[in-house]
Amino acid sequence: SVLYKPQRRILQSSRCLYYNNKRYTLLRMVDSTATSQPYLTLNNGTKIPAIGLGTYLATEGDCKTVVREAILNHGYRNIDTAKVYENEEPIGEALQEVFAAGIKREDVIVTTKLWHSDKLDIEGALRTSLKKLQLDYIDLYLVHWMVPVMVWEDENPIKGLPIHKVWAELERLVDAGLIKSIGVSNCAIPILVDIWSYARIKPVVNQVELHPYFVQKDSVEFHKKLGVVVQAYAPLGSSTWSLRPERFKDLNLLAEPVLVALAAKYGKSVGQIVLNWHLWRGHQVIPKTTKVARLAENIQVWDFKLTEEEYESISGLNQDARFFNPKAFEFSGWNHLPYFE
Ligand code: NDP
């Protein structure tokens, strides 16, 4: 047999062969530990990789392949999805394959999110996500948007669950062992502080839009003091041009001259420079790609440093340009909602 098992590595079956009527499996090496990338510690002691994989707008086939390759061959150990991304099923299939290949369940942090139309049956929504993801528990469950009113009739909100009741229900589901950690997303500081004041189980992260055009300096500092990890979504500026407010439509982060120059100086891609800047600021990042070829590029972003002046010059690109602005969304009657920011 060609079996070979050095410490801290596991073996992934790929092909088999026969010899003397016995079946031998050909194996290729898989790094099971992903020790090479930095981890952040959440306020409940859980360690989360500083770089995860985003999956918004990842379509079915792409999604399964990319998630499987990310975990098996590129050291990713955090996958970010949401009920509303409609890709929990292919992600579940990919997870089954990587666990079958020897990756340990406890080494992978799976994030999914509660959509606001589900807030009257949170356990039902969670169990549906668990079933699709083929998991017994979710590592990190986030309230996707902090909008309180969830049942609609003729585009009018008629019934809702306030956030303190949502939170109490999430705490109950943590107690029941269905969730390991709970957090928020798109949560303005007054709401976060309010939750903090009554939460028995504190939010561990706030997943918000963050990139060099939308730096949110004071907010990030506040989260650090509170002990809530900031997860940067749209870390590369996102591809969701259609959602952007009109005045930001011409912004193209990855073509910014200051970033292009730094990429040339350090022999990195522009995306790597941006992701490295996020790590320097202490964010957890979840860049999305559907291209296997980009997986390595987007995770190999922690082993070099720019000068302080160069980091500051990237922060200087800030235009308070929020691309995901729910006030601009024109679906689901969101315009009627009290939006807390
Ligand atoms: P990103 O900033 O991650 O940008 C993704 C875009 O950049 C895609 O078009 C991708 O293309 C491209 N891209 C990826 N890597 C590179 C690279 N190295 N160089 C050049 N282009 C690159 O935006 P997202 O909006 O996807 O945000 C990331 C994740 O954050 C989401 O996938 C989702 O998981 C989460 N999110 C959460 C939200 C929330 O409300 N909580 C809202 C929005 C996002 P390609 O796929 O072709 O590689």
Residues whose N, C-alpha, C, O or C-beta is under 5 A from the ligand:
A	BS01	NDP	G54 T55 Y56 D80 H144 S185 Q207 Y233 A234 P235 L236 G237 S238 S239 G271 I286 P287 K288 T289 T290 K291 R294 E297
